[in-house]
């Protein structure tokens, strides 16, 4: 991603071409949904998408738990197989697009193969 595009994205001036809201899903529900969404967006030549995870409740019960499980797990999924091949960059979203509870995902251009490849 060139510097000008990155700056515009960081300032919230680029509009995401698609969005996925994972709010309220379990990790088991969210991972296949995220994979399907990212691969579908890549196949449809979308470059900038928004993935909403939520910030997490911060439930402070008797046992220590990590608030915002989706918020912490989604970047790992995006950088792992099979999504790492199509994801170019993952950045926290600007406040107008969800801030700490969302990520901008910048996708690579789909490869075009010349005849004979």
For each residue, the residues with C-beta under 8 A, 3 or more apart:
1: 5 6 9 88 89 106
2: 5 6
3: 6 7
4: 7 8
5: 1 2 8 9 14
6: 1 2 3 9 10 89
7: 3 4 10 11
8: 4 5 11 13 14
9: 1 5 6 12 13 14 48 91 94 104 106
10: 6 7 91 94
11: 7 8 94
12: 9 93 94 95 96 97
13: 8 9
14: 5 8 9 48
15: 48
16: 19 48 49 50 97 104
17: 41 46 47 48 49
18: 37 41 46 49 50
19: 16 49 50 51 52
20: 33 34 37 49 50 51 52
21: 52
22: 25 30 33 34 51 52 53 54 70 74
23: 52 53 54
24: 54
25: 22 29 30 33 70
26: 29 30
27: 30 31 69 70 73
28: 31
29: 25 26 32 33
30: 22 25 26 27 33 34 70 73 74
31: 27 28 34 35 73 77
32: 29 35 36
33: 20 22 25 29 30 36 37
34: 20 22 30 31 37 38 51 74 77 78 83
35: 31 32 38 39 77 82 83
36: 32 33 39 40
37: 18 20 33 34 40 41 49 51
38: 34 35 41 42 49 78 83 86 87 105 107
39: 35 36 42 43 82 83 86
40: 36 37 43 44
41: 17 18 37 38 44 46 49 107
42: 38 39 45 46 86 107 108 110
43: 39 40 110
44: 40 41
45: 42 109 110
46: 17 18 41 42 49 107
47: 17 106 107 109
48: 9 14 15 16 17 104 105 106 107
49: 16 17 18 19 20 37 38 41 46 104 105 107
50: 16 18 19 20 93 97 98 102 103 104 105
51: 19 20 22 34 37 74 78 102 103 105
52: 19 20 21 22 23 98 101 102
53: 22 23 68 70 71 74 101 102 103
54: 22 23 24 68 70 71 101
55: 67 68 71 100 101
56: 66 67 68 69 70 71
57: 67 68
58: 67 68
59: 65 67
60:
61: 65
62:
63:
64:
65: 59 61
66: 56 69 72
67: 55 56 57 58 59
68: 53 54 55 56 57 58 71 72
69: 27 56 66 72 73
70: 22 25 27 30 53 54 56 73 74
71: 53 54 55 56 68 74 100 101
72: 66 68 69 75 76
73: 27 30 31 69 70 76 77
74: 22 30 34 51 53 70 71 77 78 103
75: 72 78 79 90 103
76: 72 73 79 80
77: 31 34 35 73 74 80 83
78: 34 38 51 74 75 83 84 87 90 103 105
79: 75 76 83 84 87 90
80: 76 77 83 84
81: 84 85
82: 35 39 85 86
83: 34 35 38 39 77 78 79 80 86 87
84: 78 79 80 81 87
85: 81 82 108
86: 38 39 42 82 83 107 108
87: 38 78 79 83 84 90 105 106 107 108
88: 1 106 107 108
89: 1 6 104 105 106
90: 75 78 79 87 103 104 105 106
91: 9 10 103 104 106
92: 99 100 102 103 104
93: 12 50 97 98 99 101 102 103 104
94: 9 10 11 12 97 99 104
95: 12 98 99
96: 12
97: 12 16 50 93 94 102 104
98: 50 52 93 95 101 102
99: 92 93 94 95 102
100: 55 71 92
101: 52 53 54 55 71 93 98
102: 50 51 52 53 92 93 97 98 99
103: 50 51 53 74 75 78 90 91 92 93
104: 9 16 48 49 50 89 90 91 92 93 94 97
105: 38 48 49 50 51 78 87 89 90
106: 1 9 47 48 87 88 89 90 91
107: 38 41 42 46 47 48 49 86 87 88
108: 42 85 86 87 88
109: 45 47
110: 42 43 45
111:
112:
113: 117
114: 117
115:
116:
117: 113 114
